[in-house]
């Protein structure tokens, strides 16, 4: 884990509430102040029967795109599907969660823990005629499936969760009132979280948010933050908590 002195630093944690505590503990272990403001909520999919039916079919590969895909997908996964198919994970955190559930991971990017990294692996270069199930949230990114289809694979999506913007947080107004004194850095781990956060603070809070250093986790997020008008953008090497902490400590240093 990254080790640095965060005394005097208030760091906004915007992950979903059920995913925020590990990063909060890391920040506090470095004597920083972790300020929780969930900018996204993860809920089960509306139609679990559809995903269950897909899981019960035979696949060459089942690819989980995120820890949330594992969390909600394993509740629906037919036991024989996981043993018959090869298992892929987009990112180290996703792979770790599968392994903790007793599922061996056959594919994980060795660089760039994202769809591009997974698509660069030799096992997914020649997939003509193979059946691939992508486990994701509703309306997820299309790059992985579109590329595999272009390579000849037969791709289906098991959409096992959905993302919503949380109801207004009663603490948000107080946070905005003392923003300059309390918030020195903001962390975000998806474009949707970033967009939700902008909406949560509103027009009144935008000048404060936009002038606060922002941690993002990908080139796409960096470009989105630039488009929105953030002045200081720090890109972490990945979405996992260790990568976020390394980026935070590098900024402090």
C-alpha positions, -999 to 999 in steps of 0.1 A, spaced: 0 0 0 12 35 -7 26 52 23 26 90 26 16 118 50 -19 131 42 -23 152 74 -43 183 65 -57 168 34 -94 162 29 -100 137 1 -135 132 -14 -144 95 -20 -172 92 -46 -174 54 -50 -207 37 -43 -212 33 -6 -207 -4 -6 -173 0 -23 -158 30 -5 -146 17 28 -112 1 17 -101 35 2 -114 54 32 -93 32 55 -62 37 34 -66 74 34 -72 75 72 -42 52 77 -21 80 62 -38 104 86 -59 121 58 -96 130 61 -118 108 39 -150 126 30 -177 102 17 -200 115 -10 -213 85 -31 -220 98 -66 -234 65 -78 -256 37 -65 -255 1 -78 -287 -18 -78 -297 -53 -91 -309 -56 -127 -346 -53 -135 -348 -86 -153 -327 -113 -135 -344 -141 -153 -328 -131 -186 -293 -132 -172 -300 -165 -155 -310 -180 -188 -279 -168 -205 -257 -182 -177 -273 -216 -181 -262 -218 -217 -228 -231 -229 -201 -206 -235 -164 -206 -246 -157 -175 -225 -175 -156 -197 -160 -122 -192 -167 -101 -161 -161 -64 -167 -161 -51 -131 -162 -61 -94 -199 -52 -95 -204 -77 -124 -189 -103 -101 -209 -93 -71 -243 -94 -88 -234 -119 -115 -224 -147 -91 -258 -145 -75 -273 -156 -109 -245 -178 -123 -254 -214 -129 -226 -236 -113 -218 -256 -144 -213 -225 -166 -183 -213 -145 -166 -246 -149 -173 -252 -186 -163 -218 -198 -130 -199 -196 -132 -169 -173 -120 -135 -181 -117 -104 -159 -113 -67 -169 -89 -56 -142 -71 -69 -111 -99 -60 -87 -124 -80 -108 -101 -110 -109 -95 -108 -72 -132 -109 -64 -137 -139 -87 -108 -157 -70 -121 -150 -36 -153 -167 -47 -134 -198 -57 -134 -192 -94 -102 -195 -114 -94 -166 -138 -80 -176 -172 -77 -141 -188 -66 -108 -172 -48 -80 -189 -11 -78 -182 -12 -41 -189 -39 -14 -192 -66 -29 -169 -94 -22 -192 -112 -35 -223 -83 -25 -245 -59 -45 -224 -81 -76 -224 -85 -74 -262 -48 -73 -267 -44 -109 -252 -36 -136 -276 -65 -158 -265 -90 -132 -277 -73 -125 -311 -87 -156 -328 -123 -161 -317 -141 -168 -349 -172 -189 -341 -167 -188 -303 -195 -180 -280 -187 -152 -255 -208 -139 -226 -200 -105 -213 -212 -98 -177 -218 -61 -172 -242 -34 -160 -271 -22 -180 -259 -1 -210 -222 -8 -204 -193 2 -227 -196 -13 -262 -159 -16 -272 -153 -51 -258 -184 -68 -274 -181 -49 -307 -145 -58 -312 -151 -95 -303 -180 -95 -328 -158 -80 -354 -133 -108 -348 -161 -133 -355 -173 -142 -320 -209 -146 -311 -214 -122 -282 -242 -118 -257 -246 -96 -227 -257 -106 -192 -266 -73 -177 -267 -80 -139 -268 -46 -123 -277 -10 -130 -262 23 -120 -283 52 -107 -275 86 -93 -282 86 -56 -308 107 -39 -296 141 -27 -272 137 2 -282 159 31 -245 164 40 -237 177 5 -248 212 12 -226 215 43 -197 200 24 -201 226 -3 -203 254 23 -169 245 37 -154 232 5 -122 252 3 -113 244 39 -122 208 38 -117 193 3 -82 193 -12 -86 164 -36 -114 146 -54 -113 109 -65 -135 95 -93 -134 60 -108 -158 62 -138 -172 87 -162 -206 82 -148 -194 90 -113 -177 121 -127 -209 133 -145 -231 126 -115 -208 145 -92 -210 176 -114 -248 173 -112 -248 167 -75 -228 199 -67 -248 219 -92 -241 253 -107 -233 268 -73 -207 241 -65 -192 238 -99 -166 266 -95 -153 250 -63 -153 214 -78 -136 224 -110 -108 241 -92 -101 212 -70 -74 186 -81 -92 155 -95 -80 119 -97 -93 99 -127 -85 63 -137 -82 63 -175 -74 83 -206 -111 85 -215 -119 99 -181 -90 124 -183 -104 136 -217 -139 139 -202 -126 159 -172 -107 182 -196 -139 187 -217 -159 196 -185 -133 222 -175 -114 207 -145 -81 226 -141 -59 199 -124 -63 163 -134 -42 134 -120 -45 100 -137 -41 69 -116 -27 37 -132 -59 18 -125 -93 18 -107 -82 -3 -77 -76 13 -43 -39 8 -43 -35 26 -77 -57 55 -64 -36 58 -32 -4 58 -53 -18 87 -74 -29 105 -42 5 101 -26 23 112 -58 1 144 -58 10 151 -22 47 145 -29 
